[in-house]
């Protein structure tokens, strides 16, 4: 994975890199590898993740079919200091 640094703006490049690593799940995997996970805990975690994914998929499907209201749009905060 690589990130280009433009105009010597290292802080922005770091933010972009962190976002890419977050999206890829690198931080989650690093945290999981810090300690041993028992096989029973791993099964329980994977089952919970599968249930969460299926519920999310069902919720999205219901929203598309009009059975549930669509989620409200997030309004960006005004006057951010940059």
N, C-alpha and C positions, 0 to 999 in steps of 0.2 A: 504494500500500500504506500502511495506517495502523495505528498501535498506540495504544491508549488508555493513558494514565498514570493509575493509581489511587493515591490517597493520597500524591501527590507521590513515588512510588516510581519514580524514573527508571531506576535500575539494572535493576529487573525488566523495565521496558518495553524497555530496550535488549537484554536477553537474548531477549525475545520477538521483537523486530524482527530480530535476528541469525539466530534460528532460522528465521523466515519467509524471509529472504533466502537462507539456505543451502538451504532446501527448494526454492525457485524456481530455484536455480542461478545466482544473480546473481554470486556470488564466483567461480565457475568461469568464467563468461563474461568477467568483468573480467580475470582472469588470462590468458585466451586472447587477449584483445584488446591486451594489453601489447606483444606482439611479433608480427611477421608470421609466419604459418604457411604454409609452402609447400603447394601443392595436393597433392603426393605425401604429405606428412606428414599432411595433413587426411584424405586417403583412408584411410591406414593407421590413424589414430586412430579414425575412424568405423567402420572394419571391425572393429577390436579391441573397440569398445564394443558393436557388434551381436553379436559372438561372446559377449561377457560376458553380455549380456542373454539370449541364447538358452540359454546354459548354466544361468543362474539359473532361467529358466522351466522347463527340463527337470528340474533338481534339485527344484524345487517340485512338479512333476507327479509325479515318482518318489516323493516323500515322501507325497503324497496317496494314491498307489496302494499304498503300503506296501512299496515296493521298497527304500527307504532309511529309516533311522531318523530320526525327527523331531529337529530341533535341540534341544539342551538349553536349558532356560529359564535366563535370567540371574537370579541372586539378588542383590538390591540390598545394598550394603554397609550395615552397621549403624553407628549412632553418628555420622552426618554432622553437622558443626558448621554451624549455620545461624542 
